[in-house]
Amino acid sequence: MKSIIQQITEQYRLSENEEAAAVKAEINDPKTGNSRRNFLKKTAMGGIALGGLMSMSFEDTIAQTTSNVSRSSSPSDLKITDLRVAVMGNVGRTALIRIDTNQGISGIGEVRDGADERYALMLKSRILGLNPCNVEMLFKIIRQFGYHGRQGGGVCAVEMALWDLCGKAYGVPAWQLLGGRYRDKIRLYADTPGARDPQAFALTMKKRVEEQGFTWLKMDLGIHVVANIPDSLVNTKIWDGATGQYDLKEYMGYGNTLHPFTQVQITEKGLAGLAEYVEDVRNAVGYEMPLCADHFGHFDVNNAIRFGKAMEKYRLAWLEDMVPWFYTDQNKTLSDALETPIATGEDIYCLKGGFKPLLDARAVDVIQPDLGTSGGLLETKRIGDYAEESGVAMAMHMAGSPVCFMANVHCAAATQNFLALEHHSVDNPWWGNLVKMVGTKPMITKGFANVPLDAPGLGIELNEDEIRKHMNPKSNKYFDPTPEWDEKRSHDRLWS
């Protein structure tokens, strides 16, 4: 028996030597990023293989595992020294933030797509000089400065960067700090902007499956599809055809008017045209493929029910934001009336702000937070956990850069009732080049994101050269110092 143990010990010793040589080679490789190199150095100095343990005495094993651990930082002594931004032209406007510390470790985060970087910059004076590893405490300090929609973007960006920084300080992935992971890969659903030609759109969806490997798809399915078909819609001329959901220039314009107040209606001819559109897509991708839908238009709950019933035979995975999320009763009416699941949540800030009432009322079938609004990694996990208790699954909305994408990957890995994460930039050729993966796995493999298992924090480094190519022309500063945001000038307590 002893000889068998000796053989196993020798095998592990040889394996350990091979692993050590590979680690040393990667550390010395000029192509290895700084975060990855620091991570490897720490594991090389602080880790120990089974072969080494089996050949040691008990006393030596204890000494090795408790004393000979090297850290590249002293987490308890970390202090935030700066918060800087760089604004890209990704999805119109996307601001990245970087939180710097007194020990040379930085964390990166992202202000939600389409939001102003000043939502994050105004928080700098509230966190300057504090320890970034006290993530929950810092979140409670800044939470009051976020709100629904893009106004939550600053708080979420800071929270995101804090987890990245904390993970780097302790040498562990962000998912580990959230309590561990349920999965090693994250199912993605590919967002596909709508095309006017249903046959052309169906071919695009087919490409998503056969060439790009996606196993879940989302399509835009709105009244814009039939807007040019005579007698398909009612009361659209006053709203300029009711196609300008994103035209927010006028307060009383279609894009700024809540759904019940437009009185736009869909005729039977319009519903038939929409059904034909979906049928072409279903014929292209089949029924095994989960297919969800978004961007319907601004019409009331009655037309939403008519629309939903016309779509039921196509077994869509969910209908997303048919009515505004804060109309809990209308969402419940819609959910009760339709067999197709109802989803909402991309504009809700924090658990008690909107998710809890929807879940408590059983008014939604799929909860869909956007981590860039919902409160960041930990708050989104809490939303998922609360939804799980209510018997509701969680999908995740995401239209940002790879920074926010990877934050979502870590949160999805740590949340049990997770369904799928949105990939909004499938057809953007430079999107994935904005960051470098620190670990050994690529970001995405055939429709699934890989959870970083051997990289600290979010598991990425920024690719400065690529980001500089795609800077927003109105804000071309690349993480310049921001001393004008250092001073706190208000008394922020919410009670007397």
C-alpha positions, 0 to 999 in steps of 0.5 A: 500500500505504501508503494502505491502511495509513493507512486502517486506521490511521484506522479503528482510531483512530476505533474507539479513540476510541469505545471510550475514550468508552464506557469513560469513560462506564461509569467515571462511571456511579454504577451501576458497581461499584468492582472494575469501575471500577478494572479499567476505569481500569487498562485505560484507562491501561495499554492501547493499541489497534492504531490507536495502535500503528500510528501510533507510532514503534518507540521510542514503542511500546516506551515506551507498552507498558512504562512507561505501565502504572498499577496500582491496587495494588502486589502485592509489598507486599500484606499480609493484615490481617484475615479476616472472615465473614458467615453466610447461610441459603443451603442451610441454612448458608453462610459467606462470608469476606472477606480484607482487606489493607493496600491496601484490596483484599479477596478473598471466598471461601466455606466449603462449604455446611453447614460451620462458619465457624470452620474458616476463622476458625482459619486467620486467625492462620496467614496474617495479615501475609503476602502474599496473592498467594503463594497456593500457599505460603499453601495449603501453610501451611494445608493441614494444617488441612483434611480430607475432607467439610465439614472442608475448607471453611475451607482452600478458602474461604481459597484461593478468597479469595486467588485473588480478591484476587490477580486484583484486585491484578494486574487479571486474571481468576482463570482467567488465573492458573491458566494460561488458559482452554479455554472461554468458557462453562461447561455446567451440570447442574441439580440437581432434588430428588426428588418423590414423584409421578413425573409431577410430577417429570417435568414439573419436569424438562421445565421445566428443558429447555424454559424454563430451557435446561439441557442436562444434568440430575441427579435424586435417585433413592433408595430413598425413592422406593419406601419407601411401597410395600409389600414394596419394601425389606428391613430398613428398620423398624429404620432408620425407613424408611431415608429419613433420610440427612441425620438425623445426630443419632444416631451409630448412626442411618441417616445415620451408618451406612456403606452396607455395615453397614445390610443394607438391600436392594431387592426386585424390586418396589422395583426395578420402582418405581424403573425406572418413576420413571426411565422417566417422567422419560426420557419427559419429557426424551428420551434426547438429554439427559444425566441423572445420578442421586444420593442412592440410600440406604445399602445395600451394593455387591451391591444397588448393582449390582442397582440399577445394572443395573436402570437401564442401559436408561435410559442415565444419565450417571452414578450418583453415590456409590453406595458411600462414596468411600474404599472404592476396591475396592468402587467398582472392583467397581461400575464393572467390573460396570456399563455406566453410569459411576460418579462420586464425589468431592464429599467428598474433600480434596486429590489424594492424599487420595482421588482419586489412589487411585481414579484409579490403580485405575481405580475411577471413570469420572467424578471429581466434586470439590467445590471447597469441599472438594477444596482450592480452585481450583488443587488442583481443576484439578490433580485434573482434570489428573491425571484427564485423564492417566488418561482420566477426565472431571471433573464438578464438585459445587456446592451453595453460593452464587454466590461458590463457583459463580463460583470453580468457573466459573473452575476449569472454564474452566481445566481441559480434561477438564471435563464440567459444573458443578452448579447446585443453586439453580435454583429459588431466586429470590434466589440470583443476587442475592447478588452483582453481576457486575463484567464485562459478561456475566450470570452465567448464560445459558440453562443455561450460566455465562459465564466473566468475560473483562473482570473481575478475580479471581472477577469478582463483588462482594457485594450487601450489601443482598441478603445482609443479607436472608438472614443466618443468624438464629444468626449475624447479624454482617456481616463484623465484625472478628475480633481474637479469632482474631489470635493463633497459639497452637500449633506446627503443624509436622508433623515433628520 
